[in-house]
Amino acid sequence: MASDREITIGDVWRAIWRGRWIVLVTTVVASVVAFAITFTADTTYTATSKVYLGQATTMMGNLASTPGTNPLTAATMLQGDLVVDAVAEATGLTPGTVRAKTDVAVPRAPGTVTTNQPAIASITATMANRDEAVRLANAYAQAALTNASSGFDAVSGTLQQQVRRLRVEQVRLQAAIARQPTPENLNQLTDLREVLAESELQLARVQQIEAPAIVTVAKGASSSASTSNRVRTTILGAVIGFLVGIVIALAASGGIRRETEPA
């Protein structure tokens, strides 16, 4: 029987076409409303800075995961009291304002499933004043760098002391050998040189890979009232109006009607 036939895309399209003027009106009205909202809403400014959080390594040079560099936990660490209080002190804002006006994201590198990969924190500050947004983003980046550098400074300092001590001992052994070479001090010098080479290599690796750094400082801020944002909001309004219009058109036309198939 014809009434048992399934509804096709053609049936849906014909129902929408019958209410095309409704769809058109709702799309235009929603676009106009969305465009008007962009002029009535308060203007905000958004600035972004980025910080490389460093990468801990093992004694063998393998990448290691830490709470401060793991993408799953790094953002939480950077939003802790230690960092937020430092930003508040630097900017003169309250810690609550700092938390409310900033967003910290540490995305995982594309295509990776492990959490011991180098991480970059993206810090976004949103304020009613352009200069304040830039200042907040950069102050947060500096506080994040200081926080991330604490572990690196300790490791790097220890290795630097070790290298200096080994170099001093190498000079002492070389002087002793120059005065009176013996098998014992020659063997000691050989062993020391091996240890020194390993320590220098480890120090170089730590300074190259583990050192946190500010990747990008905020030099400007984008406005919520910019032309691109207004266009984006208007398009979003048009899409919403279009979808609402379709729903209204289907309801106004009495629903989707099956076309009767010829006998």
C-alpha positions in Angstrom: 0.0 0.0 0.0 1.1 3.6 -0.6 0.8 4.5 3.0 3.3 1.9 3.9 6.0 3.4 1.8 9.1 4.7 3.6 9.7 8.5 3.7 12.4 9.5 1.3 14.7 12.5 1.1 12.5 13.8 -1.6 9.6 13.9 0.7 11.6 15.8 3.3 12.8 18.3 0.7 9.3 18.9 -0.6 8.0 19.6 2.9 10.9 22.1 3.5 10.2 23.7 0.1 6.6 24.3 1.0 7.8 26.4 3.9 10.8 28.0 2.2 9.7 31.5 3.0 9.6 30.6 6.7 13.2 29.3 6.5 14.3 32.4 4.6 12.7 34.7 7.2 14.1 32.9 10.2 17.6 32.8 8.6 17.6 36.6 7.8 16.1 37.5 11.2 18.7 35.4 13.1 21.5 36.9 11.1 20.4 40.4 11.8 20.0 39.7 15.5 23.4 38.0 15.7 25.0 41.0 13.9 23.3 43.5 16.2 24.5 41.5 19.3 28.1 42.1 18.2 27.6 45.8 18.6 25.8 45.7 22.0 28.0 43.1 23.8 30.9 44.3 25.8 34.2 44.3 23.9 36.9 42.0 25.2 40.5 41.6 24.2 42.3 38.3 24.0 46.1 37.8 24.2 48.1 34.6 24.0 51.6 33.5 25.1 53.2 30.1 24.8 55.8 28.4 27.1 57.9 25.3 26.4 57.7 23.4 29.7 60.9 21.5 29.3 61.4 17.8 29.1 62.8 15.6 31.9 65.1 12.8 30.8 66.5 9.8 32.6 70.2 9.1 33.1 70.2 7.1 29.9 68.8 10.1 28.0 65.3 8.7 27.6 62.3 11.0 27.9 60.6 10.9 31.2 57.1 12.0 32.3 56.6 14.4 35.2 53.5 16.2 36.5 54.9 19.5 35.2 55.4 18.2 31.7 52.7 15.6 31.2 50.0 17.1 29.0 47.4 15.4 31.2 48.5 17.2 34.4 50.6 20.1 33.3 47.7 22.6 32.9 46.5 21.8 36.4 50.0 22.3 37.8 50.2 25.7 36.0 46.8 26.8 37.5 48.0 26.0 41.0 48.3 28.5 43.8 52.1 28.9 43.4 51.8 30.2 39.8 48.5 32.1 40.2 49.8 33.9 43.3 53.0 34.9 41.4 50.9 36.3 38.5 48.6 38.1 40.9 51.6 39.8 42.5 53.1 40.8 39.2 49.9 42.2 37.8 48.2 43.6 40.9 45.1 41.5 40.2 43.5 39.2 42.7 44.2 35.5 42.4 40.4 35.0 41.7 40.6 37.5 38.8 43.7 35.8 37.4 41.9 32.4 37.4 38.8 33.9 35.8 40.5 35.8 33.1 43.0 33.2 31.9 42.9 29.8 30.3 45.8 27.4 30.2 45.9 24.6 27.7 48.7 22.0 27.2 47.6 19.9 24.2 49.2 16.6 23.4 51.4 16.5 20.3 49.4 15.2 17.3 49.7 11.5 16.7 51.2 10.7 20.1 49.7 8.3 22.6 52.4 8.6 25.3 52.6 11.3 27.9 56.4 11.8 28.0 56.5 14.0 24.9 57.6 17.7 25.0 54.8 19.9 26.0 54.0 23.6 25.2 51.5 25.5 27.3 49.3 28.0 25.6 48.1 30.8 27.9 45.2 32.9 26.9 44.2 36.1 28.8 40.9 37.9 28.2 40.4 41.4 29.6 38.3 44.5 28.9 41.5 46.4 28.1 43.9 45.5 25.4 47.1 46.4 27.3 45.9 44.6 30.4 45.3 41.4 28.4 48.8 41.5 26.9 50.3 42.2 30.4 48.4 39.3 32.0 49.3 36.8 29.3 53.0 37.7 29.5 53.1 37.8 33.3 51.5 34.3 33.4 54.1 33.1 30.9 56.9 34.3 33.0 55.4 32.7 36.2 54.9 29.5 34.3 58.6 29.6 33.1 59.8 30.2 36.6 57.7 27.3 37.9 58.9 25.0 35.2 62.5 26.0 35.6 62.8 25.1 39.3 63.4 21.4 38.6 65.7 22.1 35.6 67.8 24.6 37.6 68.4 22.0 40.3 69.5 19.3 37.8 71.5 21.6 35.7 73.2 23.1 38.7 74.2 19.7 40.1 75.6 18.6 36.7 77.6 21.9 36.3 79.1 21.4 39.8 80.0 17.8 38.9 81.7 18.9 35.6 83.7 21.7 37.4 84.8 19.3 40.1 85.9 16.7 37.5 87.8 19.3 35.5 89.6 20.5 38.5 90.6 16.9 39.3 91.7 16.4 35.7 94.0 19.4 36.0 95.4 18.1 39.3 96.1 14.6 37.8 97.7 16.1 34.7 100.0 18.2 36.9 100.9 15.1 38.9 101.6 13.1 35.8 103.8 15.9 34.4 105.9 15.8 37.6 106.0 12.0 38.0 103.9 9.7 35.8 102.9 6.5 37.4 100.6 3.7 36.2 98.2 4.5 39.0 97.7 8.2 38.1 97.6 7.4 34.4 94.8 5.0 35.0 93.0 7.5 37.2 93.3 10.1 34.5 91.8 7.8 31.9 88.9 6.8 34.1 88.3 10.5 35.0 88.2 11.5 31.4 85.6 9.0 30.6 83.4 10.1 33.5 84.0 13.8 32.5 83.0 13.1 28.9 79.8 11.4 30.1 79.0 14.2 32.5 79.6 16.9 29.8 77.3 15.0 27.4 74.6 14.7 30.0 74.9 18.4 30.8 74.6 19.4 27.2 71.6 17.1 26.7 69.9 18.6 29.8 70.5 22.2 28.6 69.3 21.4 25.1 66.2 19.3 25.9 65.1 20.0 29.4 65.5 23.8 29.6 62.0 25.5 29.7 61.6 28.6 27.6 59.1 31.2 26.6 58.2 30.4 23.0 55.9 33.3 22.2 55.2 36.5 24.1 51.9 38.4 23.6 52.6 41.5 21.5 49.0 42.4 20.8 45.4 41.3 21.5 42.5 40.4 19.3 39.2 42.2 19.8 35.9 40.4 20.2 34.5 43.3 18.1 36.8 42.7 15.1 35.4 42.2 11.7 36.2 38.6 11.6 34.5 37.9 14.9 31.4 39.8 13.8 31.3 37.8 10.5 31.7 34.6 12.4 28.9 35.4 14.9 26.6 36.5 12.1 27.2 33.2 10.2 26.6 31.2 13.3 23.3 33.1 13.8 22.3 32.4 10.2 23.0 28.7 10.6 20.9 28.6 13.8 18.1 30.5 12.1 18.2 28.2 9.1 17.9 25.1 11.3 15.1 26.6 13.4 13.3 27.7 10.2 13.4 24.1 8.9 11.8 22.8 12.0 9.1 25.5 11.9 8.5 24.8 8.2 8.1 21.1 8.8 5.7 21.7 11.6 3.7 24.4 9.7 3.3 22.2 6.7 1.7 19.4 8.7 4.8 17.2 8.7 6.4 15.1 6.0 3.9 13.8 3.5 4.5 10.7 1.5 4.0 11.1 -2.2 1.5 8.5 -3.6 3.1 6.1 -6.0 1.3 5.5 -9.3 -0.6 2.3 -9.4 
